[in-house]
């Protein structure tokens, strides 16, 4: 299950882990014009872990999910 909220400066997607038992904490994806930030609460250390991707990095990640093992470079016209 997930939710989508449009805020003033970004779009926020919250992804909930579903199933017979809860596996992990919710993940929040904040899509800003210049970057994308992922956040997840980590209960062991009682903190929020945050990762920020540039738009280029997130494009590489999306492309990599569909590819087999190897080393790749996207061409300039794909960005």
N, CA, C and O atoms as a Maestro MAE file, in Angstrom:
{
 s_m_m2io_version
 :::
 2.0.0
}

f_m_ct {
 s_m_title
 :::
 protein
 m_atom[316] {
  # First column is atom index #
  i_m_mmod_type
  r_m_x_coord
  r_m_y_coord
  r_m_z_coord
  i_m_residue_number
  s_m_chain_name
  s_m_pdb_residue_name
  s_m_pdb_atom_name
  i_m_atomic_number
  :::
  1 25 0.848 -1.162 0.000 1 A "UNK " " N  " 7
  2 3 0.000 0.000 0.000 1 A "UNK " " CA " 6
  3 2 0.895 1.226 0.000 1 A "UNK " " C  " 6
  4 15 1.971 1.219 0.599 1 A "UNK " " O  " 8
  5 25 0.453 2.273 -0.668 2 A "UNK " " N  " 7
  6 3 1.204 3.513 -0.666 2 A "UNK " " CA " 6
  7 2 0.255 4.692 -0.769 2 A "UNK " " C  " 6
  8 15 -0.894 4.557 -1.191 2 A "UNK " " O  " 8
  9 25 0.764 5.861 -0.372 3 A "UNK " " N  " 7
  10 3 -0.013 7.085 -0.501 3 A "UNK " " CA " 6
  11 2 0.824 8.112 -1.253 3 A "UNK " " C  " 6
  12 15 2.053 8.048 -1.249 3 A "UNK " " O  " 8
  13 25 0.140 9.067 -1.903 4 A "UNK " " N  " 7
  14 3 0.790 10.141 -2.642 4 A "UNK " " CA " 6
  15 2 0.199 11.460 -2.177 4 A "UNK " " C  " 6
  16 15 -1.021 11.628 -2.161 4 A "UNK " " O  " 8
  17 25 1.065 12.399 -1.797 5 A "UNK " " N  " 7
  18 3 0.629 13.726 -1.380 5 A "UNK " " CA " 6
  19 2 1.412 14.767 -2.172 5 A "UNK " " C  " 6
  20 15 2.633 14.668 -2.290 5 A "UNK " " O  " 8
  21 25 0.722 15.752 -2.710 6 A "UNK " " N  " 7
  22 3 1.378 16.856 -3.402 6 A "UNK " " CA " 6
  23 2 1.484 18.016 -2.433 6 A "UNK " " C  " 6
  24 15 0.474 18.564 -1.992 6 A "UNK " " O  " 8
  25 25 2.721 18.390 -2.102 7 A "UNK " " N  " 7
  26 3 2.972 19.496 -1.197 7 A "UNK " " CA " 6
  27 2 3.479 20.694 -1.993 7 A "UNK " " C  " 6
  28 15 3.629 20.615 -3.213 7 A "UNK " " O  " 8
  29 25 3.742 21.792 -1.311 8 A "UNK " " N  " 7
  30 3 4.174 23.027 -1.971 8 A "UNK " " CA " 6
  31 2 5.439 22.827 -2.804 8 A "UNK " " C  " 6
  32 15 5.489 23.254 -3.957 8 A "UNK " " O  " 8
  33 25 6.465 22.181 -2.235 9 A "UNK " " N  " 7
  34 3 7.752 22.085 -2.914 9 A "UNK " " CA " 6
  35 2 8.128 20.681 -3.379 9 A "UNK " " C  " 6
  36 15 9.199 20.495 -3.957 9 A "UNK " " O  " 8
  37 25 7.269 19.689 -3.137 10 A "UNK " " N  " 7
  38 3 7.606 18.333 -3.543 10 A "UNK " " CA " 6
  39 2 6.368 17.444 -3.541 10 A "UNK " " C  " 6
  40 15 5.306 17.820 -3.046 10 A "UNK " " O  " 8
  41 25 6.537 16.264 -4.106 11 A "UNK " " N  " 7
  42 3 5.532 15.213 -4.024 11 A "UNK " " CA " 6
  43 2 6.072 14.168 -3.058 11 A "UNK " " C  " 6
  44 15 7.225 13.754 -3.172 11 A "UNK " " O  " 8
  45 25 5.241 13.738 -2.102 12 A "UNK " " N  " 7
  46 3 5.669 12.777 -1.097 12 A "UNK " " CA " 6
  47 2 4.909 11.470 -1.296 12 A "UNK " " C  " 6
  48 15 3.678 11.444 -1.306 12 A "UNK " " O  " 8
  49 25 5.665 10.388 -1.453 13 A "UNK " " N  " 7
  50 3 5.103 9.050 -1.571 13 A "UNK " " CA " 6
  51 2 5.512 8.284 -0.320 13 A "UNK " " C  " 6
  52 15 6.695 8.230 0.016 13 A "UNK " " O  " 8
  53 25 4.549 7.696 0.367 14 A "UNK " " N  " 7
  54 3 4.834 6.874 1.539 14 A "UNK " " CA " 6
  55 2 4.470 5.435 1.203 14 A "UNK " " C  " 6
  56 15 3.344 5.144 0.799 14 A "UNK " " O  " 8
  57 25 5.448 4.531 1.376 15 A "UNK " " N  " 7
  58 3 5.259 3.120 1.040 15 A "UNK " " CA " 6
  59 2 5.211 2.331 2.339 15 A "UNK " " C  " 6
  60 15 6.146 2.378 3.138 15 A "UNK " " O  " 8
  61 25 4.120 1.608 2.544 16 A "UNK " " N  " 7
  62 3 3.942 0.799 3.749 16 A "UNK " " CA " 6
  63 2 4.256 -0.653 3.417 16 A "UNK " " C  " 6
  64 15 3.905 -1.141 2.343 16 A "UNK " " O  " 8
  65 25 4.915 -1.337 4.339 17 A "UNK " " N  " 7
  66 3 5.226 -2.748 4.166 17 A "UNK " " CA " 6
  67 2 4.030 -3.549 4.652 17 A "UNK " " C  " 6
  68 15 3.679 -3.493 5.830 17 A "UNK " " O  " 8
  69 25 3.401 -4.297 3.748 18 A "UNK " " N  " 7
  70 3 2.197 -5.062 4.079 18 A "UNK " " CA " 6
  71 2 2.497 -6.555 4.140 18 A "UNK " " C  " 6
  72 15 3.531 -7.016 3.655 18 A "UNK " " O  " 8
  73 25 1.614 -7.270 4.719 19 A "UNK " " N  " 7
  74 3 1.746 -8.717 4.783 19 A "UNK " " CA " 6
  75 2 1.176 -9.242 6.079 19 A "UNK " " C  " 6
  76 15 0.552 -8.510 6.847 19 A "UNK " " O  " 8
  77 25 1.402 -10.532 6.311 20 A "UNK " " N  " 7
  78 3 0.871 -11.140 7.527 20 A "UNK " " CA " 6
  79 2 1.555 -10.599 8.776 20 A "UNK " " C  " 6
  80 15 0.949 -10.552 9.846 20 A "UNK " " O  " 8
  81 25 2.808 -10.193 8.646 21 A "UNK " " N  " 7
  82 3 3.485 -9.519 9.749 21 A "UNK " " CA " 6
  83 2 4.271 -8.349 9.169 21 A "UNK " " C  " 6
  84 15 4.745 -8.412 8.035 21 A "UNK " " O  " 8
  85 25 4.406 -7.292 9.949 22 A "UNK " " N  " 7
  86 3 5.124 -6.114 9.474 22 A "UNK " " CA " 6
  87 2 6.605 -6.439 9.350 22 A "UNK " " C  " 6
  88 15 7.221 -6.919 10.301 22 A "UNK " " O  " 8
  89 25 7.176 -6.178 8.177 23 A "UNK " " N  " 7
  90 3 8.564 -6.535 7.926 23 A "UNK " " CA " 6
  91 2 9.518 -5.371 8.178 23 A "UNK " " C  " 6
  92 15 10.542 -5.548 8.838 23 A "UNK " " O  " 8
  93 25 9.200 -4.191 7.667 24 A "UNK " " N  " 7
  94 3 10.076 -3.032 7.838 24 A "UNK " " CA " 6
  95 2 9.237 -1.782 8.079 24 A "UNK " " C  " 6
  96 15 8.020 -1.782 7.892 24 A "UNK " " O  " 8
  97 25 9.912 -0.728 8.494 25 A "UNK " " N  " 7
  98 3 9.253 0.554 8.703 25 A "UNK " " CA " 6
  99 2 8.858 1.165 7.359 25 A "UNK " " C  " 6
  100 15 9.400 0.800 6.316 25 A "UNK " " O  " 8
  101 25 7.901 2.104 7.399 26 A "UNK " " N  " 7
  102 3 7.469 2.802 6.191 26 A "UNK " " CA " 6
  103 2 8.648 3.536 5.554 26 A "UNK " " C  " 6
  104 15 9.576 3.962 6.241 26 A "UNK " " O  " 8
  105 25 8.595 3.673 4.242 27 A "UNK " " N  " 7
  106 3 9.594 4.447 3.498 27 A "UNK " " CA " 6
  107 2 8.899 5.672 2.928 27 A "UNK " " C  " 6
  108 15 7.829 5.568 2.329 27 A "UNK " " O  " 8
  109 25 9.515 6.834 3.121 28 A "UNK " " N  " 7
  110 3 8.986 8.074 2.568 28 A "UNK " " CA " 6
  111 2 9.907 8.539 1.446 28 A "UNK " " C  " 6
  112 15 11.120 8.645 1.628 28 A "UNK " " O  " 8
  113 25 9.316 8.816 0.283 29 A "UNK " " N  " 7
  114 3 10.057 9.297 -0.879 29 A "UNK " " CA " 6
  115 2 9.585 10.717 -1.165 29 A "UNK " " C  " 6
  116 15 8.419 10.926 -1.499 29 A "UNK " " O  " 8
  117 25 10.474 11.690 -1.038 30 A "UNK " " N  " 7
  118 3 10.145 13.084 -1.317 30 A "UNK " " CA " 6
  119 2 10.788 13.468 -2.641 30 A "UNK " " C  " 6
  120 15 12.013 13.501 -2.758 30 A "UNK " " O  " 8
  121 25 9.961 13.756 -3.633 31 A "UNK " " N  " 7
  122 3 10.421 14.078 -4.978 31 A "UNK " " CA " 6
  123 2 10.427 15.590 -5.163 31 A "UNK " " C  " 6
  124 15 9.387 16.195 -5.422 31 A "UNK " " O  " 8
  125 25 11.614 16.202 -5.029 32 A "UNK " " N  " 7
  126 3 11.796 17.631 -5.248 32 A "UNK " " CA " 6
  127 2 12.197 17.865 -6.700 32 A "UNK " " C  " 6
  128 15 12.492 16.908 -7.416 32 A "UNK " " O  " 8
  129 25 12.214 19.097 -7.138 33 A "UNK " " N  " 7
  130 3 12.605 19.407 -8.516 33 A "UNK " " CA " 6
  131 2 14.053 19.003 -8.788 33 A "UNK " " C  " 6
  132 15 14.362 18.519 -9.877 33 A "UNK " " O  " 8
  133 25 14.951 19.197 -7.806 34 A "UNK " " N  " 7
  134 3 16.379 18.979 -8.025 34 A "UNK " " CA " 6
  135 2 16.905 17.641 -7.493 34 A "UNK " " C  " 6
  136 15 18.031 17.262 -7.816 34 A "UNK " " O  " 8
  137 25 16.123 16.918 -6.689 35 A "UNK " " N  " 7
  138 3 16.601 15.663 -6.117 35 A "UNK " " CA " 6
  139 2 15.435 14.844 -5.580 35 A "UNK " " C  " 6
  140 15 14.292 15.299 -5.548 35 A "UNK " " O  " 8
  141 25 15.754 13.625 -5.159 36 A "UNK " " N  " 7
  142 3 14.776 12.741 -4.532 36 A "UNK " " CA " 6
  143 2 15.385 12.254 -3.225 36 A "UNK " " C  " 6
  144 15 16.523 11.784 -3.204 36 A "UNK " " O  " 8
  145 25 14.632 12.365 -2.135 37 A "UNK " " N  " 7
  146 3 15.123 11.945 -0.821 37 A "UNK " " CA " 6
  147 2 14.286 10.780 -0.310 37 A "UNK " " C  " 6
  148 15 13.056 10.834 -0.333 37 A "UNK " " O  " 8
  149 25 14.957 9.726 0.151 38 A "UNK " " N  " 7
  150 3 14.304 8.574 0.764 38 A "UNK " " CA " 6
  151 2 14.582 8.612 2.250 38 A "UNK " " C  " 6
  152 15 15.716 8.852 2.666 38 A "UNK " " O  " 8
  153 25 13.548 8.375 3.063 39 A "UNK " " N  " 7
  154 3 13.704 8.349 4.511 39 A "UNK " " CA " 6
  155 2 13.021 7.115 5.083 39 A "UNK " " C  " 6
  156 15 11.968 6.690 4.606 39 A "UNK " " O  " 8
  157 25 13.644 6.549 6.117 40 A "UNK " " N  " 7
  158 3 13.050 5.412 6.813 40 A "UNK " " CA " 6
  159 2 13.474 5.460 8.280 40 A "UNK " " C  " 6
  160 15 14.651 5.633 8.598 40 A "UNK " " O  " 8
  161 25 12.492 5.303 9.164 41 A "UNK " " N  " 7
  162 3 12.775 5.262 10.597 41 A "UNK " " CA " 6
  163 2 13.501 3.972 10.940 41 A "UNK " " C  " 6
  164 15 13.137 2.899 10.459 41 A "UNK " " O  " 8
  165 25 14.531 4.080 11.775 42 A "UNK " " N  " 7
  166 3 15.304 2.926 12.195 42 A "UNK " " CA " 6
  167 2 15.157 2.790 13.708 42 A "UNK " " C  " 6
  168 15 15.789 3.531 14.461 42 A "UNK " " O  " 8
  169 25 14.322 1.842 14.160 43 A "UNK " " N  " 7
  170 3 13.985 1.766 15.585 43 A "UNK " " CA " 6
  171 2 15.130 1.363 16.514 43 A "UNK " " C  " 6
  172 15 15.113 1.722 17.691 43 A "UNK " " O  " 8
  173 25 16.113 0.635 16.019 44 A "UNK " " N  " 7
  174 3 17.211 0.194 16.878 44 A "UNK " " CA " 6
  175 2 17.978 1.393 17.437 44 A "UNK " " C  " 6
  176 15 18.287 1.436 18.628 44 A "UNK " " O  " 8
  177 25 18.282 2.358 16.580 45 A "UNK " " N  " 7
  178 3 18.996 3.566 17.001 45 A "UNK " " CA " 6
  179 2 18.067 4.758 17.184 45 A "UNK " " C  " 6
  180 15 18.526 5.861 17.480 45 A "UNK " " O  " 8
  181 25 16.768 4.547 17.012 46 A "UNK " " N  " 7
  182 3 15.769 5.598 17.157 46 A "UNK " " CA " 6
  183 2 16.125 6.846 16.343 46 A "UNK " " C  " 6
  184 15 16.211 7.952 16.876 46 A "UNK " " O  " 8
  185 25 16.331 6.638 15.040 47 A "UNK " " N  " 7
  186 3 16.683 7.760 14.170 47 A "UNK " " CA " 6
  187 2 16.079 7.550 12.782 47 A "UNK " " C  " 6
  188 15 15.614 6.461 12.445 47 A "UNK " " O  " 8
  189 25 16.098 8.602 12.002 48 A "UNK " " N  " 7
  190 3 15.643 8.551 10.608 48 A "UNK " " CA " 6
  191 2 16.872 8.437 9.712 48 A "UNK " " C  " 6
  192 15 17.780 9.264 9.792 48 A "UNK " " O  " 8
  193 25 16.901 7.425 8.870 49 A "UNK " " N  " 7
  194 3 17.963 7.302 7.870 49 A "UNK " " CA " 6
  195 2 17.493 7.984 6.597 49 A "UNK " " C  " 6
  196 15 16.364 7.771 6.155 49 A "UNK " " O  " 8
  197 25 18.357 8.804 6.004 50 A "UNK " " N  " 7
  198 3 17.989 9.560 4.808 50 A "UNK " " CA " 6
  199 2 19.048 9.371 3.733 50 A "UNK " " C  " 6
  200 15 20.248 9.435 4.003 50 A "UNK " " O  " 8
  201 25 18.582 9.135 2.503 51 A "UNK " " N  " 7
  202 3 19.447 9.036 1.332 51 A "UNK " " CA " 6
  203 2 18.912 10.023 0.300 51 A "UNK " " C  " 6
  204 15 17.712 10.051 0.027 51 A "UNK " " O  " 8
  205 25 19.800 10.830 -0.270 52 A "UNK " " N  " 7
  206 3 19.396 11.795 -1.297 52 A "UNK " " CA " 6
  207 2 20.039 11.407 -2.622 52 A "UNK " " C  " 6
  208 15 21.251 11.211 -2.702 52 A "UNK " " O  " 8
  209 25 19.215 11.299 -3.658 53 A "UNK " " N  " 7
  210 3 19.658 10.983 -5.016 53 A "UNK " " CA " 6
  211 2 19.525 12.219 -5.892 53 A "UNK " " C  " 6
  212 15 18.543 12.954 -5.783 53 A "UNK " " O  " 8
  213 25 20.506 12.454 -6.761 54 A "UNK " " N  " 7
  214 3 20.310 13.452 -7.816 54 A "UNK " " CA " 6
  215 2 19.340 12.844 -8.827 54 A "UNK " " C  " 6
  216 15 19.106 11.636 -8.813 54 A "UNK " " O  " 8
  217 25 18.783 13.662 -9.691 55 A "UNK " " N  " 7
  218 3 17.873 13.146 -10.717 55 A "UNK " " CA " 6
  219 2 18.593 12.160 -11.641 55 A "UNK " " C  " 6
  220 15 17.992 11.191 -12.104 55 A "UNK " " O  " 8
  221 25 19.864 12.404 -11.905 56 A "UNK " " N  " 7
  222 3 20.646 11.497 -12.744 56 A "UNK " " CA " 6
  223 2 20.832 10.142 -12.058 56 A "UNK " " C  " 6
  224 15 20.716 9.096 -12.697 56 A "UNK " " O  " 8
  225 25 21.119 10.165 -10.764 57 A "UNK " " N  " 7
  226 3 21.293 8.910 -10.027 57 A "UNK " " CA " 6
  227 2 20.006 8.096 -9.988 57 A "UNK " " C  " 6
  228 15 20.046 6.872 -10.116 57 A "UNK " " O  " 8
  229 25 18.872 8.752 -9.814 58 A "UNK " " N  " 7
  230 3 17.605 8.014 -9.748 58 A "UNK " " CA " 6
  231 2 17.263 7.433 -11.124 58 A "UNK " " C  " 6
  232 15 16.672 6.356 -11.210 58 A "UNK " " O  " 8
  233 25 17.630 8.139 -12.196 59 A "UNK " " N  " 7
  234 3 17.432 7.597 -13.546 59 A "UNK " " CA " 6
  235 2 18.296 6.359 -13.755 59 A "UNK " " C  " 6
  236 15 17.850 5.376 -14.346 59 A "UNK " " O  " 8
  237 25 19.541 6.412 -13.265 60 A "UNK " " N  " 7
  238 3 20.420 5.243 -13.351 60 A "UNK " " CA " 6
  239 2 19.855 4.071 -12.555 60 A "UNK " " C  " 6
  240 15 19.885 2.931 -13.019 60 A "UNK " " O  " 8
  241 25 19.343 4.347 -11.366 61 A "UNK " " N  " 7
  242 3 18.756 3.294 -10.540 61 A "UNK " " CA " 6
  243 2 17.562 2.646 -11.237 61 A "UNK " " C  " 6
  244 15 17.444 1.420 -11.263 61 A "UNK " " O  " 8
  245 25 16.684 3.460 -11.797 62 A "UNK " " N  " 7
  246 3 15.512 2.926 -12.498 62 A "UNK " " CA " 6
  247 2 15.934 2.050 -13.680 62 A "UNK " " C  " 6
  248 15 15.343 0.995 -13.912 62 A "UNK " " O  " 8
  249 25 16.951 2.483 -14.427 63 A "UNK " " N  " 7
  250 3 17.439 1.692 -15.555 63 A "UNK " " CA " 6
  251 2 18.105 0.402 -15.075 63 A "UNK " " C  " 6
  252 15 17.945 -0.647 -15.698 63 A "UNK " " O  " 8
  253 25 18.853 0.477 -13.970 64 A "UNK " " N  " 7
  254 3 19.604 -0.678 -13.477 64 A "UNK " " CA " 6
  255 2 18.699 -1.807 -13.001 64 A "UNK " " C  " 6
  256 15 19.081 -2.974 -13.078 64 A "UNK " " O  " 8
  257 25 17.533 -1.488 -12.520 65 A "UNK " " N  " 7
  258 3 16.619 -2.511 -12.011 65 A "UNK " " CA " 6
  259 2 16.261 -3.514 -13.094 65 A "UNK " " C  " 6
  260 15 15.991 -4.677 -12.792 65 A "UNK " " O  " 8
  261 25 16.252 -3.086 -14.346 66 A "UNK " " N  " 7
  262 3 15.823 -3.934 -15.463 66 A "UNK " " CA " 6
  263 2 16.976 -4.643 -16.178 66 A "UNK " " C  " 6
  264 15 16.732 -5.402 -17.116 66 A "UNK " " O  " 8
  265 25 18.223 -4.416 -15.762 67 A "UNK " " N  " 7
  266 3 19.371 -4.918 -16.509 67 A "UNK " " CA " 6
  267 2 20.078 -6.063 -15.787 67 A "UNK " " C  " 6
  268 15 20.001 -6.167 -14.563 67 A "UNK " " O  " 8
  269 25 20.773 -6.928 -16.548 68 A "UNK " " N  " 7
  270 3 21.567 -7.986 -15.927 68 A "UNK " " CA " 6
  271 2 22.872 -7.425 -15.350 68 A "UNK " " C  " 6
  272 15 23.185 -6.248 -15.531 68 A "UNK " " O  " 8
  273 25 23.618 -8.269 -14.663 69 A "UNK " " N  " 7
  274 3 24.893 -7.871 -14.076 69 A "UNK " " CA " 6
  275 2 25.814 -7.281 -15.131 69 A "UNK " " C  " 6
  276 15 25.857 -7.776 -16.257 69 A "UNK " " O  " 8
  277 25 26.553 -6.229 -14.787 70 A "UNK " " N  " 7
  278 3 27.490 -5.606 -15.718 70 A "UNK " " CA " 6
  279 2 27.745 -4.165 -15.345 70 A "UNK " " C  " 6
  280 15 27.260 -3.685 -14.320 70 A "UNK " " O  " 8
  281 25 28.507 -3.471 -16.177 71 A "UNK " " N  " 7
  282 3 28.815 -2.051 -15.977 71 A "UNK " " CA " 6
  283 2 28.206 -1.285 -17.134 71 A "UNK " " C  " 6
  284 15 28.407 -1.652 -18.292 71 A "UNK " " O  " 8
  285 25 27.460 -0.222 -16.841 72 A "UNK " " N  " 7
  286 3 26.703 0.482 -17.862 72 A "UNK " " CA " 6
  287 2 26.893 1.991 -17.751 72 A "UNK " " C  " 6
  288 15 27.228 2.510 -16.686 72 A "UNK " " O  " 8
  289 25 26.675 2.682 -18.857 73 A "UNK " " N  " 7
  290 3 26.648 4.147 -18.887 73 A "UNK " " CA " 6
  291 2 25.507 4.556 -19.799 73 A "UNK " " C  " 6
  292 15 25.409 4.098 -20.937 73 A "UNK " " O  " 8
  293 25 24.635 5.434 -19.281 74 A "UNK " " N  " 7
  294 3 23.539 5.904 -20.108 74 A "UNK " " CA " 6
  295 2 24.058 6.944 -21.083 74 A "UNK " " C  " 6
  296 15 24.926 7.741 -20.729 74 A "UNK " " O  " 8
  297 25 23.539 6.952 -22.311 75 A "UNK " " N  " 7
  298 3 23.959 7.952 -23.290 75 A "UNK " " CA " 6
  299 2 23.323 9.291 -22.970 75 A "UNK " " C  " 6
  300 15 22.328 9.341 -22.248 75 A "UNK " " O  " 8
  301 25 23.875 10.374 -23.491 76 A "UNK " " N  " 7
  302 3 23.424 11.738 -23.193 76 A "UNK " " CA " 6
  303 2 21.959 11.943 -23.575 76 A "UNK " " C  " 6
  304 15 21.251 12.682 -22.891 76 A "UNK " " O  " 8
  305 25 21.486 11.309 -24.651 77 A "UNK " " N  " 7
  306 3 20.097 11.524 -25.080 77 A "UNK " " CA " 6
  307 2 19.074 10.771 -24.206 77 A "UNK " " C  " 6
  308 15 17.872 11.002 -24.342 77 A "UNK " " O  " 8
  309 25 19.527 9.880 -23.317 78 A "UNK " " N  " 7
  310 3 18.631 9.165 -22.401 78 A "UNK " " CA " 6
  311 2 18.364 9.964 -21.142 78 A "UNK " " C  " 6
  312 15 17.385 9.684 -20.450 78 A "UNK " " O  " 8
  313 25 19.188 10.944 -20.813 79 A "UNK " " N  " 7
  314 3 19.044 11.723 -19.579 79 A "UNK " " CA " 6
  315 2 18.017 12.732 -19.774 79 A "UNK " " C  " 6
  316 15 17.729 13.505 -18.860 79 A "UNK " " O  " 8
  :::
 }
 m_bond[315] {
  # First column is bond index #
  i_m_from
  i_m_to
  i_m_order
  :::
  1 1 2 1
  2 2 3 1
  3 3 4 2
  4 3 5 1
  5 5 6 1
  6 6 7 1
  7 7 8 2
  8 7 9 1
  9 9 10 1
  10 10 11 1
  11 11 12 2
  12 11 13 1
  13 13 14 1
  14 14 15 1
  15 15 16 2
  16 15 17 1
  17 17 18 1
  18 18 19 1
  19 19 20 2
  20 19 21 1
  21 21 22 1
  22 22 23 1
  23 23 24 2
  24 23 25 1
  25 25 26 1
  26 26 27 1
  27 27 28 2
  28 27 29 1
  29 29 30 1
  30 30 31 1
  31 31 32 2
  32 31 33 1
  33 33 34 1
  34 34 35 1
  35 35 36 2
  36 35 37 1
  37 37 38 1
  38 38 39 1
  39 39 40 2
  40 39 41 1
  41 41 42 1
  42 42 43 1
  43 43 44 2
  44 43 45 1
  45 45 46 1
  46 46 47 1
  47 47 48 2
  48 47 49 1
  49 49 50 1
  50 50 51 1
  51 51 52 2
  52 51 53 1
  53 53 54 1
  54 54 55 1
  55 55 56 2
  56 55 57 1
  57 57 58 1
  58 58 59 1
  59 59 60 2
  60 59 61 1
  61 61 62 1
  62 62 63 1
  63 63 64 2
  64 63 65 1
  65 65 66 1
  66 66 67 1
  67 67 68 2
  68 67 69 1
  69 69 70 1
  70 70 71 1
  71 71 72 2
  72 71 73 1
  73 73 74 1
  74 74 75 1
  75 75 76 2
  76 75 77 1
  77 77 78 1
  78 78 79 1
  79 79 80 2
  80 79 81 1
  81 81 82 1
  82 82 83 1
  83 83 84 2
  84 83 85 1
  85 85 86 1
  86 86 87 1
  87 87 88 2
  88 87 89 1
  89 89 90 1
  90 90 91 1
  91 91 92 2
  92 91 93 1
  93 93 94 1
  94 94 95 1
  95 95 96 2
  96 95 97 1
  97 97 98 1
  98 98 99 1
  99 99 100 2
  100 99 101 1
  101 101 102 1
  102 102 103 1
  103 103 104 2
  104 103 105 1
  105 105 106 1
  106 106 107 1
  107 107 108 2
  108 107 109 1
  109 109 110 1
  110 110 111 1
  111 111 112 2
  112 111 113 1
  113 113 114 1
  114 114 115 1
  115 115 116 2
  116 115 117 1
  117 117 118 1
  118 118 119 1
  119 119 120 2
  120 119 121 1
  121 121 122 1
  122 122 123 1
  123 123 124 2
  124 123 125 1
  125 125 126 1
  126 126 127 1
  127 127 128 2
  128 127 129 1
  129 129 130 1
  130 130 131 1
  131 131 132 2
  132 131 133 1
  133 133 134 1
  134 134 135 1
  135 135 136 2
  136 135 137 1
  137 137 138 1
  138 138 139 1
  139 139 140 2
  140 139 141 1
  141 141 142 1
  142 142 143 1
  143 143 144 2
  144 143 145 1
  145 145 146 1
  146 146 147 1
  147 147 148 2
  148 147 149 1
  149 149 150 1
  150 150 151 1
  151 151 152 2
  152 151 153 1
  153 153 154 1
  154 154 155 1
  155 155 156 2
  156 155 157 1
  157 157 158 1
  158 158 159 1
  159 159 160 2
  160 159 161 1
  161 161 162 1
  162 162 163 1
  163 163 164 2
  164 163 165 1
  165 165 166 1
  166 166 167 1
  167 167 168 2
  168 167 169 1
  169 169 170 1
  170 170 171 1
  171 171 172 2
  172 171 173 1
  173 173 174 1
  174 174 175 1
  175 175 176 2
  176 175 177 1
  177 177 178 1
  178 178 179 1
  179 179 180 2
  180 179 181 1
  181 181 182 1
  182 182 183 1
  183 183 184 2
  184 183 185 1
  185 185 186 1
  186 186 187 1
  187 187 188 2
  188 187 189 1
  189 189 190 1
  190 190 191 1
  191 191 192 2
  192 191 193 1
  193 193 194 1
  194 194 195 1
  195 195 196 2
  196 195 197 1
  197 197 198 1
  198 198 199 1
  199 199 200 2
  200 199 201 1
  201 201 202 1
  202 202 203 1
  203 203 204 2
  204 203 205 1
  205 205 206 1
  206 206 207 1
  207 207 208 2
  208 207 209 1
  209 209 210 1
  210 210 211 1
  211 211 212 2
  212 211 213 1
  213 213 214 1
  214 214 215 1
  215 215 216 2
  216 215 217 1
  217 217 218 1
  218 218 219 1
  219 219 220 2
  220 219 221 1
  221 221 222 1
  222 222 223 1
  223 223 224 2
  224 223 225 1
  225 225 226 1
  226 226 227 1
  227 227 228 2
  228 227 229 1
  229 229 230 1
  230 230 231 1
  231 231 232 2
  232 231 233 1
  233 233 234 1
  234 234 235 1
  235 235 236 2
  236 235 237 1
  237 237 238 1
  238 238 239 1
  239 239 240 2
  240 239 241 1
  241 241 242 1
  242 242 243 1
  243 243 244 2
  244 243 245 1
  245 245 246 1
  246 246 247 1
  247 247 248 2
  248 247 249 1
  249 249 250 1
  250 250 251 1
  251 251 252 2
  252 251 253 1
  253 253 254 1
  254 254 255 1
  255 255 256 2
  256 255 257 1
  257 257 258 1
  258 258 259 1
  259 259 260 2
  260 259 261 1
  261 261 262 1
  262 262 263 1
  263 263 264 2
  264 263 265 1
  265 265 266 1
  266 266 267 1
  267 267 268 2
  268 267 269 1
  269 269 270 1
  270 270 271 1
  271 271 272 2
  272 271 273 1
  273 273 274 1
  274 274 275 1
  275 275 276 2
  276 275 277 1
  277 277 278 1
  278 278 279 1
  279 279 280 2
  280 279 281 1
  281 281 282 1
  282 282 283 1
  283 283 284 2
  284 283 285 1
  285 285 286 1
  286 286 287 1
  287 287 288 2
  288 287 289 1
  289 289 290 1
  290 290 291 1
  291 291 292 2
  292 291 293 1
  293 293 294 1
  294 294 295 1
  295 295 296 2
  296 295 297 1
  297 297 298 1
  298 298 299 1
  299 299 300 2
  300 299 301 1
  301 301 302 1
  302 302 303 1
  303 303 304 2
  304 303 305 1
  305 305 306 1
  306 306 307 1
  307 307 308 2
  308 307 309 1
  309 309 310 1
  310 310 311 1
  311 311 312 2
  312 311 313 1
  313 313 314 1
  314 314 315 1
  315 315 316 2
  :::
 }
}
